[in-house]
Amino acid sequence: NLLRCSWSPDGSKVSCGSSDRFHYIWDTTSRRILYKLPGHNGSINDVDFHPKEPI
């Protein structure tokens, strides 16, 4: 279950936290998952992009 999503500043990516303990980042043009990031001990309740730093 996706819990919280955020758009990148340029609108090219969507980042979502999930109850499965993964952080997903999608490309909005291709609609494909770019990253499925593990490493959390529980649900990811909030996500956001840094306004200037890359992923």
MODELLER restraints for C-alpha pairs under 7 A, 6 or more apart:
rsr = mdl.restraints
at = mdl.atoms
rsr.add(forms.Gaussian(group=physical.xy_distance, feature=features.Distance(at['CA:1:A'], at['CA:18:A']), mean=5.55, stdev=0.5))
rsr.add(forms.Gaussian(group=physical.xy_distance, feature=features.Distance(at['CA:1:A'], at['CA:19:A']), mean=5.52, stdev=0.5))
rsr.add(forms.Gaussian(group=physical.xy_distance, feature=features.Distance(at['CA:2:A'], at['CA:16:A']), mean=6.38, stdev=0.5))
rsr.add(forms.Gaussian(group=physical.xy_distance, feature=features.Distance(at['CA:2:A'], at['CA:17:A']), mean=5.89, stdev=0.5))
rsr.add(forms.Gaussian(group=physical.xy_distance, feature=features.Distance(at['CA:2:A'], at['CA:18:A']), mean=4.33, stdev=0.5))
rsr.add(forms.Gaussian(group=physical.xy_distance, feature=features.Distance(at['CA:2:A'], at['CA:19:A']), mean=6.50, stdev=0.5))
rsr.add(forms.Gaussian(group=physical.xy_distance, feature=features.Distance(at['CA:3:A'], at['CA:17:A']), mean=5.64, stdev=0.5))
rsr.add(forms.Gaussian(group=physical.xy_distance, feature=features.Distance(at['CA:3:A'], at['CA:18:A']), mean=5.23, stdev=0.5))
rsr.add(forms.Gaussian(group=physical.xy_distance, feature=features.Distance(at['CA:3:A'], at['CA:19:A']), mean=6.71, stdev=0.5))
rsr.add(forms.Gaussian(group=physical.xy_distance, feature=features.Distance(at['CA:3:A'], at['CA:45:A']), mean=5.95, stdev=0.5))
rsr.add(forms.Gaussian(group=physical.xy_distance, feature=features.Distance(at['CA:4:A'], at['CA:16:A']), mean=5.55, stdev=0.5))
rsr.add(forms.Gaussian(group=physical.xy_distance, feature=features.Distance(at['CA:4:A'], at['CA:17:A']), mean=5.43, stdev=0.5))
rsr.add(forms.Gaussian(group=physical.xy_distance, feature=features.Distance(at['CA:4:A'], at['CA:45:A']), mean=6.15, stdev=0.5))
rsr.add(forms.Gaussian(group=physical.xy_distance, feature=features.Distance(at['CA:4:A'], at['CA:46:A']), mean=5.43, stdev=0.5))
rsr.add(forms.Gaussian(group=physical.xy_distance, feature=features.Distance(at['CA:4:A'], at['CA:47:A']), mean=6.51, stdev=0.5))
rsr.add(forms.Gaussian(group=physical.xy_distance, feature=features.Distance(at['CA:5:A'], at['CA:14:A']), mean=6.71, stdev=0.5))
rsr.add(forms.Gaussian(group=physical.xy_distance, feature=features.Distance(at['CA:5:A'], at['CA:15:A']), mean=5.43, stdev=0.5))
rsr.add(forms.Gaussian(group=physical.xy_distance, feature=features.Distance(at['CA:5:A'], at['CA:16:A']), mean=4.16, stdev=0.5))
rsr.add(forms.Gaussian(group=physical.xy_distance, feature=features.Distance(at['CA:5:A'], at['CA:17:A']), mean=6.47, stdev=0.5))
rsr.add(forms.Gaussian(group=physical.xy_distance, feature=features.Distance(at['CA:5:A'], at['CA:47:A']), mean=6.32, stdev=0.5))
rsr.add(forms.Gaussian(group=physical.xy_distance, feature=features.Distance(at['CA:6:A'], at['CA:14:A']), mean=5.67, stdev=0.5))
rsr.add(forms.Gaussian(group=physical.xy_distance, feature=features.Distance(at['CA:6:A'], at['CA:15:A']), mean=5.24, stdev=0.5))
rsr.add(forms.Gaussian(group=physical.xy_distance, feature=features.Distance(at['CA:6:A'], at['CA:16:A']), mean=6.49, stdev=0.5))
rsr.add(forms.Gaussian(group=physical.xy_distance, feature=features.Distance(at['CA:6:A'], at['CA:47:A']), mean=6.29, stdev=0.5))
rsr.add(forms.Gaussian(group=physical.xy_distance, feature=features.Distance(at['CA:6:A'], at['CA:48:A']), mean=5.46, stdev=0.5))
rsr.add(forms.Gaussian(group=physical.xy_distance, feature=features.Distance(at['CA:7:A'], at['CA:13:A']), mean=5.97, stdev=0.5))
rsr.add(forms.Gaussian(group=physical.xy_distance, feature=features.Distance(at['CA:7:A'], at['CA:14:A']), mean=4.60, stdev=0.5))
rsr.add(forms.Gaussian(group=physical.xy_distance, feature=features.Distance(at['CA:7:A'], at['CA:15:A']), mean=6.40, stdev=0.5))
rsr.add(forms.Gaussian(group=physical.xy_distance, feature=features.Distance(at['CA:8:A'], at['CA:14:A']), mean=6.13, stdev=0.5))
rsr.add(forms.Gaussian(group=physical.xy_distance, feature=features.Distance(at['CA:8:A'], at['CA:49:A']), mean=5.69, stdev=0.5))
rsr.add(forms.Gaussian(group=physical.xy_distance, feature=features.Distance(at['CA:9:A'], at['CA:51:A']), mean=6.18, stdev=0.5))
rsr.add(forms.Gaussian(group=physical.xy_distance, feature=features.Distance(at['CA:12:A'], at['CA:27:A']), mean=6.04, stdev=0.5))
rsr.add(forms.Gaussian(group=physical.xy_distance, feature=features.Distance(at['CA:12:A'], at['CA:28:A']), mean=5.33, stdev=0.5))
rsr.add(forms.Gaussian(group=physical.xy_distance, feature=features.Distance(at['CA:12:A'], at['CA:29:A']), mean=6.93, stdev=0.5))
rsr.add(forms.Gaussian(group=physical.xy_distance, feature=features.Distance(at['CA:13:A'], at['CA:25:A']), mean=6.63, stdev=0.5))
rsr.add(forms.Gaussian(group=physical.xy_distance, feature=features.Distance(at['CA:13:A'], at['CA:26:A']), mean=5.47, stdev=0.5))
rsr.add(forms.Gaussian(group=physical.xy_distance, feature=features.Distance(at['CA:13:A'], at['CA:27:A']), mean=4.69, stdev=0.5))
rsr.add(forms.Gaussian(group=physical.xy_distance, feature=features.Distance(at['CA:13:A'], at['CA:28:A']), mean=5.27, stdev=0.5))
rsr.add(forms.Gaussian(group=physical.xy_distance, feature=features.Distance(at['CA:14:A'], at['CA:25:A']), mean=5.60, stdev=0.5))
rsr.add(forms.Gaussian(group=physical.xy_distance, feature=features.Distance(at['CA:14:A'], at['CA:26:A']), mean=5.21, stdev=0.5))
rsr.add(forms.Gaussian(group=physical.xy_distance, feature=features.Distance(at['CA:14:A'], at['CA:27:A']), mean=6.68, stdev=0.5))
rsr.add(forms.Gaussian(group=physical.xy_distance, feature=features.Distance(at['CA:14:A'], at['CA:28:A']), mean=6.70, stdev=0.5))
rsr.add(forms.Gaussian(group=physical.xy_distance, feature=features.Distance(at['CA:15:A'], at['CA:24:A']), mean=5.73, stdev=0.5))
rsr.add(forms.Gaussian(group=physical.xy_distance, feature=features.Distance(at['CA:15:A'], at['CA:25:A']), mean=4.39, stdev=0.5))
rsr.add(forms.Gaussian(group=physical.xy_distance, feature=features.Distance(at['CA:15:A'], at['CA:26:A']), mean=6.48, stdev=0.5))
rsr.add(forms.Gaussian(group=physical.xy_distance, feature=features.Distance(at['CA:15:A'], at['CA:47:A']), mean=6.74, stdev=0.5))
rsr.add(forms.Gaussian(group=physical.xy_distance, feature=features.Distance(at['CA:16:A'], at['CA:23:A']), mean=5.90, stdev=0.5))
rsr.add(forms.Gaussian(group=physical.xy_distance, feature=features.Distance(at['CA:16:A'], at['CA:24:A']), mean=5.23, stdev=0.5))
rsr.add(forms.Gaussian(group=physical.xy_distance, feature=features.Distance(at['CA:16:A'], at['CA:25:A']), mean=6.39, stdev=0.5))
rsr.add(forms.Gaussian(group=physical.xy_distance, feature=features.Distance(at['CA:16:A'], at['CA:47:A']), mean=6.41, stdev=0.5))
rsr.add(forms.Gaussian(group=physical.xy_distance, feature=features.Distance(at['CA:17:A'], at['CA:23:A']), mean=4.81, stdev=0.5))
rsr.add(forms.Gaussian(group=physical.xy_distance, feature=features.Distance(at['CA:17:A'], at['CA:24:A']), mean=6.48, stdev=0.5))
rsr.add(forms.Gaussian(group=physical.xy_distance, feature=features.Distance(at['CA:17:A'], at['CA:44:A']), mean=4.68, stdev=0.5))
rsr.add(forms.Gaussian(group=physical.xy_distance, feature=features.Distance(at['CA:17:A'], at['CA:45:A']), mean=6.08, stdev=0.5))
rsr.add(forms.Gaussian(group=physical.xy_distance, feature=features.Distance(at['CA:17:A'], at['CA:46:A']), mean=6.22, stdev=0.5))
rsr.add(forms.Gaussian(group=physical.xy_distance, feature=features.Distance(at['CA:17:A'], at['CA:47:A']), mean=6.12, stdev=0.5))
rsr.add(forms.Gaussian(group=physical.xy_distance, feature=features.Distance(at['CA:18:A'], at['CA:43:A']), mean=5.86, stdev=0.5))
rsr.add(forms.Gaussian(group=physical.xy_distance, feature=features.Distance(at['CA:18:A'], at['CA:44:A']), mean=5.32, stdev=0.5))
rsr.add(forms.Gaussian(group=physical.xy_distance, feature=features.Distance(at['CA:19:A'], at['CA:43:A']), mean=4.17, stdev=0.5))
rsr.add(forms.Gaussian(group=physical.xy_distance, feature=features.Distance(at['CA:19:A'], at['CA:44:A']), mean=6.19, stdev=0.5))
rsr.add(forms.Gaussian(group=physical.xy_distance, feature=features.Distance(at['CA:20:A'], at['CA:43:A']), mean=6.28, stdev=0.5))
rsr.add(forms.Gaussian(group=physical.xy_distance, feature=features.Distance(at['CA:21:A'], at['CA:38:A']), mean=6.69, stdev=0.5))
rsr.add(forms.Gaussian(group=physical.xy_distance, feature=features.Distance(at['CA:21:A'], at['CA:40:A']), mean=5.40, stdev=0.5))
rsr.add(forms.Gaussian(group=physical.xy_distance, feature=features.Distance(at['CA:21:A'], at['CA:41:A']), mean=6.52, stdev=0.5))
rsr.add(forms.Gaussian(group=physical.xy_distance, feature=features.Distance(at['CA:21:A'], at['CA:42:A']), mean=5.30, stdev=0.5))
rsr.add(forms.Gaussian(group=physical.xy_distance, feature=features.Distance(at['CA:21:A'], at['CA:43:A']), mean=4.91, stdev=0.5))
rsr.add(forms.Gaussian(group=physical.xy_distance, feature=features.Distance(at['CA:21:A'], at['CA:44:A']), mean=6.08, stdev=0.5))
rsr.add(forms.Gaussian(group=physical.xy_distance, feature=features.Distance(at['CA:22:A'], at['CA:36:A']), mean=6.29, stdev=0.5))
rsr.add(forms.Gaussian(group=physical.xy_distance, feature=features.Distance(at['CA:22:A'], at['CA:37:A']), mean=5.43, stdev=0.5))
rsr.add(forms.Gaussian(group=physical.xy_distance, feature=features.Distance(at['CA:22:A'], at['CA:38:A']), mean=4.92, stdev=0.5))
rsr.add(forms.Gaussian(group=physical.xy_distance, feature=features.Distance(at['CA:22:A'], at['CA:40:A']), mean=6.88, stdev=0.5))
rsr.add(forms.Gaussian(group=physical.xy_distance, feature=features.Distance(at['CA:23:A'], at['CA:36:A']), mean=5.76, stdev=0.5))
rsr.add(forms.Gaussian(group=physical.xy_distance, feature=features.Distance(at['CA:23:A'], at['CA:37:A']), mean=4.95, stdev=0.5))
rsr.add(forms.Gaussian(group=physical.xy_distance, feature=features.Distance(at['CA:23:A'], at['CA:38:A']), mean=6.68, stdev=0.5))
rsr.add(forms.Gaussian(group=physical.xy_distance, feature=features.Distance(at['CA:24:A'], at['CA:33:A']), mean=6.85, stdev=0.5))
rsr.add(forms.Gaussian(group=physical.xy_distance, feature=features.Distance(at['CA:24:A'], at['CA:35:A']), mean=5.68, stdev=0.5))
rsr.add(forms.Gaussian(group=physical.xy_distance, feature=features.Distance(at['CA:24:A'], at['CA:36:A']), mean=4.70, stdev=0.5))
rsr.add(forms.Gaussian(group=physical.xy_distance, feature=features.Distance(at['CA:24:A'], at['CA:37:A']), mean=6.32, stdev=0.5))
rsr.add(forms.Gaussian(group=physical.xy_distance, feature=features.Distance(at['CA:25:A'], at['CA:33:A']), mean=5.81, stdev=0.5))
rsr.add(forms.Gaussian(group=physical.xy_distance, feature=features.Distance(at['CA:25:A'], at['CA:34:A']), mean=5.57, stdev=0.5))
rsr.add(forms.Gaussian(group=physical.xy_distance, feature=features.Distance(at['CA:25:A'], at['CA:35:A']), mean=5.15, stdev=0.5))
rsr.add(forms.Gaussian(group=physical.xy_distance, feature=features.Distance(at['CA:25:A'], at['CA:36:A']), mean=6.70, stdev=0.5))
rsr.add(forms.Gaussian(group=physical.xy_distance, feature=features.Distance(at['CA:26:A'], at['CA:32:A']), mean=5.49, stdev=0.5))
rsr.add(forms.Gaussian(group=physical.xy_distance, feature=features.Distance(at['CA:26:A'], at['CA:33:A']), mean=4.32, stdev=0.5))
rsr.add(forms.Gaussian(group=physical.xy_distance, feature=features.Distance(at['CA:26:A'], at['CA:34:A']), mean=5.31, stdev=0.5))
rsr.add(forms.Gaussian(group=physical.xy_distance, feature=features.Distance(at['CA:27:A'], at['CA:33:A']), mean=6.42, stdev=0.5))
rsr.add(forms.Gaussian(group=physical.xy_distance, feature=features.Distance(at['CA:27:A'], at['CA:34:A']), mean=6.31, stdev=0.5))
